[in-house]
């Protein structure tokens, strides 16, 4: 199995170097680049196309603001946010922009490795200390799907892939992926299967 490639972008050199060293000691991880700002993140991703981008929330240029551009440059990359705060609002904002997960910087190397493997596997990862806050916030949000999102989740529930859904609805596959990001967020789901189950339960 190919190693998981990782880019680390954080404006604290000691923290960044420590994370890089810890991950590099694990056989299934390869750190392909490091940076200290949103601009660095966008440049790194455009060149390296890493599987995962570890992105500091509060670095110069703003980590949350960089998410959209990162995913434009490398749609297959998973963005895993790093934060020293347990404030839920930036977390929700990051998930809305397409982040795959969120970890608090106090996490150990094994926990971070688990988070990375989780998002690479296609699921969302939220630090256990913040999960309850996020779930409550999602419950407080209006979780109503748009008519188009409803069409998409109904086809997901039938077992169709993004490619087949795009053909059925005569849309581009990247548009379906965009709808799926919104659907996962609104339903508080980590992956397609969970979203379909929650949709059926609520339908």
C-alpha positions in Angstrom: 0.0 0.0 0.0 1.3 3.4 -1.0 2.5 5.8 1.8 0.2 8.6 2.8 1.7 11.9 1.7 1.4 14.9 4.1 2.0 18.6 4.0 2.2 20.5 7.3 1.5 24.2 7.4 1.8 26.0 10.7 3.5 29.3 11.7 5.1 27.8 14.8 8.4 26.2 13.7 8.9 24.1 16.8 5.4 22.6 16.6 5.7 22.0 12.9 9.1 20.3 13.1 7.8 18.2 16.0 4.8 17.0 14.0 6.9 16.4 11.0 9.4 14.3 12.9 6.7 12.3 14.7 4.9 11.5 11.5 8.0 10.7 9.5 8.9 8.0 12.0 5.7 6.1 11.0 6.2 3.8 8.0 3.0 4.7 6.2 3.5 8.5 6.3 5.7 10.7 4.1 6.0 14.4 4.8 6.3 16.1 1.4 6.5 19.7 2.5 6.2 22.3 5.2 5.0 25.9 5.3 4.0 28.7 7.6 1.2 30.6 5.9 -1.9 30.3 3.8 0.1 31.3 0.7 2.7 28.5 1.5 -0.2 26.0 1.8 -1.7 26.9 -1.6 1.8 26.7 -3.3 2.7 23.4 -1.6 -0.6 21.8 -2.5 -0.3 22.9 -6.2 3.1 21.3 -6.5 2.9 18.2 -4.2 -0.8 17.3 -4.4 -0.5 15.6 -0.9 -3.1 13.2 0.4 -3.5 15.3 3.6 -2.8 18.9 4.4 -2.4 19.6 8.1 -3.5 23.3 8.3 -3.2 25.7 11.2 -6.4 27.7 11.8 -4.8 30.9 12.9 -1.6 31.2 10.8 -0.9 34.3 8.6 -3.4 34.5 5.7 -5.9 32.4 7.7 -6.2 28.6 7.5 -9.9 28.6 7.1 -9.7 31.1 4.2 -7.1 28.9 2.5 -9.3 25.8 2.4 -11.3 26.6 -0.7 -8.2 27.5 -2.8 -6.4 24.3 -1.6 -9.3 22.1 -2.7 -9.4 23.9 -6.1 -5.7 23.2 -6.6 -5.9 19.6 -5.3 -9.5 18.3 -5.0 -8.3 14.9 -3.8 -6.4 16.3 -0.8 -8.0 16.1 2.6 -7.6 19.2 4.8 -7.2 18.4 8.5 -7.3 21.6 10.6 -5.0 22.2 13.6 -6.1 24.4 16.4 -5.1 25.3 20.0 -8.6 26.5 20.7 -11.8 24.5 21.4 -14.0 27.3 20.0 -16.7 25.5 17.8 -17.4 28.4 15.4 -14.1 28.2 13.4 -14.6 24.4 13.3 -18.0 24.8 11.8 -16.7 27.4 9.3 -13.9 25.0 8.3 -16.3 22.1 7.7 -18.5 24.3 5.6 -15.6 25.1 3.4 -14.7 21.5 2.9 -12.3 20.6 5.7 -12.3 16.8 6.4 -11.4 17.1 10.0 -10.3 19.1 13.0 -7.8 18.2 15.7 -6.7 20.1 18.9 -3.0 20.6 19.1 -2.7 18.8 22.4 -3.3 15.5 20.5 -0.6 12.9 20.7 1.2 11.4 17.7 -0.9 8.3 17.7 -4.1 10.3 17.9 -3.0 12.5 15.0 -2.0 9.4 13.0 -5.5 8.0 13.6 -7.1 11.3 12.5 -5.0 11.3 9.3 -5.9 7.7 8.4 -9.6 8.4 9.2 -9.8 11.3 6.7 -7.8 9.4 4.1 -10.3 6.6 4.4 -13.1 9.0 3.5 -14.6 9.8 6.9 -14.6 13.0 8.9 -12.5 13.3 12.0 -13.3 15.6 14.9 -11.4 15.6 18.2 -13.4 13.8 20.9 -13.2 16.8 23.1 -15.1 18.9 20.5 -17.4 16.3 19.0 -20.3 16.9 21.4 -20.1 20.7 20.9 -20.1 20.2 17.1 -23.1 17.8 17.1 -25.1 20.2 19.3 -24.2 23.1 17.0 -25.3 21.1 14.0 -28.6 20.2 15.6 -29.1 24.0 16.2 -28.5 24.7 12.5 -31.1 24.5 9.9 -30.4 21.1 8.4 -32.9 21.3 5.6 -31.5 20.1 2.3 -32.1 22.0 -1.0 -34.2 20.3 -3.7 -31.0 19.4 -5.6 -29.3 18.1 -2.4 -32.3 16.0 -1.8 -32.1 14.5 -5.3 -28.4 13.7 -4.7 -28.9 12.0 -1.3 -31.8 10.0 -2.6 -29.5 8.6 -5.4 -26.7 8.0 -2.8 -29.2 6.0 -0.8 -29.9 3.9 -3.9 -26.2 3.1 -4.0 -25.1 5.3 -7.0 -21.6 6.7 -7.2 -20.9 10.4 -7.7 -20.1 9.6 -11.4 -23.4 7.9 -11.9 -25.3 10.5 -10.0 -23.7 13.2 -12.2 -24.9 11.3 -15.3 -28.4 10.8 -14.0 -28.8 14.5 -13.1 -26.8 15.7 -16.1 -24.3 17.6 -13.9 -20.5 17.5 -13.6 -19.0 15.1 -11.1 -17.3 18.0 -9.2 -20.7 19.6 -8.8 -22.0 16.4 -7.1 -18.9 16.4 -4.8 -19.8 20.0 -3.8 -23.4 18.9 -3.0 -22.1 15.9 -1.0 -19.9 18.2 1.1 -22.9 20.3 2.0 -25.1 17.2 2.6 -22.5 15.6 5.0 -22.3 18.9 6.9 -26.1 19.4 7.1 -26.7 15.8 8.2 -23.8 15.7 10.6 -22.5 12.6 8.8 -18.9 11.5 8.4 -19.3 9.6 5.1 -21.8 8.8 2.3 -23.1 5.6 4.0 -23.8 7.4 7.3 -25.5 10.3 5.4 -27.8 7.9 3.5 -28.7 6.2 6.8 -29.5 9.5 8.5 -31.5 10.6 5.5 -33.6 7.5 5.5 -34.1 7.8 9.3 -35.3 11.4 8.9 -37.2 11.0 5.7 
